[in-house]
Structure formats: structure tokens, C-alpha cells
């Protein structure tokens, strides 16, 4: 790229945005998992992905530190608040578990796109030490999106079956 400083700024901004995005993901998933009663497979996978997400944040911190940068506390806080509000919004829906799955699938694909973009900028800007961590984060997001994709049908069927039986199908 013509301006290495511009590429570095783009990369650092993207890393800070990814850090805030992952904090937002935590603020969405943690309230969801705490409300799940009838879908233990979803709760288990969300708990596992919460641990993965915490690891992703650590990787992003390491990459930022390697660039003598740190995350943006303001971005982290703003997106976490937004994530908490999004999670709260679904709690009133009679089909909360299904709506959460739709939102989680969309968010996972957003994260996938963010990491693909960051990997491209890392390549363009010559930041090879960042790629292993970014690839690990990307792989975990792809795995989570695939899990949701492969389980959405059975989750929807279980929701409908519980609802029809008069059982609590919400969460």
C-alpha cells in the first residue's frame, strides 16, 4: 500500500473495533445462556463460545500490545451496552430462543467478515505476527456459525413441539 502509516491506522482501528465487537458478543451471549432452561445443547454451546470469545479478546489484546497499542475502553463499553440492550429486547418475545438463534447467526457472520477483513489488512500492511491469532478467532467464529446453521432446524422443531405441548418453549 502507498501509505504504511495509513495501513497501520486502518489495522489498529479494525483491531480495536474487533475487540469491542467481541465484548459486545459477550454482553449478548451471557444473558442468553443464563435464561436457557429447555435447550441444554444451546446453553452448552453458548458457554463454550463465551470461553472462546474471552480467548479471542486475549488474542486481540496481544496483537494490539505487539503494535504498542491497546483496546478502546469507550468502544468496548458502548458496544457492550448495545449488546446488552439487544439481548434484553428478545426476552419479551414468545419465541425468544428462536429469535436469539437468528440474531446469533447474523452476528457470527458479521464477526467472520470482520476477521476476514482484518486478515486482508494484516497481509497488505505486512503484519504477519497478527495472522495466527486472527485466523484462530476466525476459525472459532466459523465453527459457531456452522453449529447454529446445523442446529437451527432441530431447535425450531423442539420449540414448536414444546409450544404445542403447552410446555415452556420460550427459553
N, C-alpha and C positions, 0 to 999 in steps of 0.2 A: 504494500500500500504506500501511497505517496507520503503521508504524514504519520510516522511511527507514534508520535505523541497522541494524535487523534485516535489511532487504533487502540492504543493503551487506554485512553479515556473511555472509549466505547466498551472495551473489555471490562474495565473496572466497574463502570456503571452497570453493565449486564450482570456482573458477579454480585454486586450489591442488590440489584433487583431480584436475582435468584435467591439470595439469602432471605430477603423479605418475603418472597413467594413461598419459600419453604416454611417460614414462621406462620404465614397465612394458612398453609396446609395443615399445620399442627392445630391452629385455632379452629379449623373446620372439623378435623377428624376427632380430636379429643372429646368434644361434647357429643358427637355422634356415637362413639363407642360407649360412652357412659350411659346412654339411653337404650341400647340394644338389649332385648331380653329374648326374643324368639328366633334370632338368627345368629347362633353362636359362630357359624362359619364366617359370617361377615365381621363379627366382633374380633375374632381371632386374626383375620387378615388385616383389619384396620390396626389392631395393636401391633402386629408385625411391621406394618408400613409406618406407623408412628416411630418405632425404633429405627427403621431405615431412614426416615426423614431427619431424625436427630443426628444420625451419622452423616447425612448429606450436608446438613448445616455445618458440622465439624469440618468436612472436606472443603466446603466453600470458605470457611474461616482460614484454613491452612493455605488455600490458594491466594486469598487476599493478603495474608501475612507474608507470603512469599513475594508479593508485589509491594510490600511495605504499606499496605492499605488495611482498612478494617470495614466492617459492615456499617450500614447506616441505621442507627437506632431509631431514627424518626421513621424511615421507610418500614422497618420491622414492626414498629408499634402501629403505624397507620394500617398496614395490610393485615396485621393480626386482628385489629379491631373490626376491619371489614369482614374478615373471615368469621369472626365470632357472630357478627350480625347475620351473615349468610346462613350459618348453621342454625341460628335461632329462628330464622324465617321459615324453615321447613318443619319445625316442631309442631306447628299448628295444623299441618296438612294431614288429612286422614290416611294418606299413603306416604308418610314420611320416609320410610325405608326405601321405597322405590325412587322417590324424588332425590334422596341423598345419593343413591347409586347413579342416577343421571348426572347430577352435579359433580360427583367424584370422577366419573368417567371423563367428563368435559375438562375438569381441572387437571387430571393426569395427562391428557393430550396437550393441554396448554404448557405444562411443565416439560413434556417431551420436546415440544417446539422450542422452548426457551433453551434447553440444553443443546439441541442441535445447532441453534444459532450461536451459542457461546463456543461450542467446539469449532465452528467455522471461523469465528473471530480469533480464537486461540491459534488456529492454523495460519490465518492471514497475518496476524501480528507477531508470530514467532514466539508463542508461549507454550512450548512443549511440556514443561513441567506441570501444567494445569490439566492436560488432556486426560490423564489416568483418572483423576478424581471426577472430572466432568463426565467421562464415559461410564464410570461406576454409578453416578447419580442417574444418568440417562437409562442405563440398564434396569435399575430398580423401578424407575417410573414406567418404563415399557412393560415390565413384569406386572406391575399393579394394574395398568390399563388393560392388559391382556386378561388378568384374573377377573376384573369387573366384566369385561366383554364376554368371557366364557361362562360367567355365573349369573348374568342378568336374567336369562330365561328362567332358570330354576328359582331364583329369588322371586321373580314376578309370579311364577306359578305357586310358590309357597305362600306369598302374600295373598293371592286370590283364594287359595284353599282355606287359609286361616280366616279370612274375611267371610267367606261363605259359611264356614262352620260356626261363625259367631264369636270366634276367639279374637284376642287382641292381635290384630295384624299390623298395627301401626309401626311398632318397632320391636 
